[in-house]
């Protein structure tokens, strides 16, 4: 009951955050299981966390190292796991082409594409209420249309040169692999260091990346 299952259900799904490292284990445990990893431009992720997280600054900077780990892990899993069991979807593609992405997901999941799944006006949340955009920059109580392009490019105004510079320095190679064009913003390392040098946790993440090239899978 807690999983919204009943006698008519033949498929079940669960959305998880910060669990990409466990995808191979999940697929090993579930012979019929399939996993979808959703990636987003790390600069947009950082802008979102900067605006909305319960943890005080500079905890939001940890989002950079989470993105690194997700993209690095995604690239590796895509090369090792069967194509019919593991799929990577970019947020930007889903936002710009929801119907095309929905068809791709339905095909991957071996689920028939009923018309309602492709009709955004009929989308509902788990409580049966009309689906609304879930964004830290968009008030769901407002009736204005969700601005898809703003959600993709807002980081350009929402982040400082130091924040953009650090993100691209850490995630750059994987951003290129997944089609995220670097801005070319040049930031001084002294300005970048000021973002986190007073915080032991973020400094630890930075040192880990600096010496090992590894990211994290952690909440703030």
Beta strands, then each sheet from edge to edge (+ up, - down):
strand 1: 35-39
strand 2: 86-90
sheet 1: 1+ 2+
end
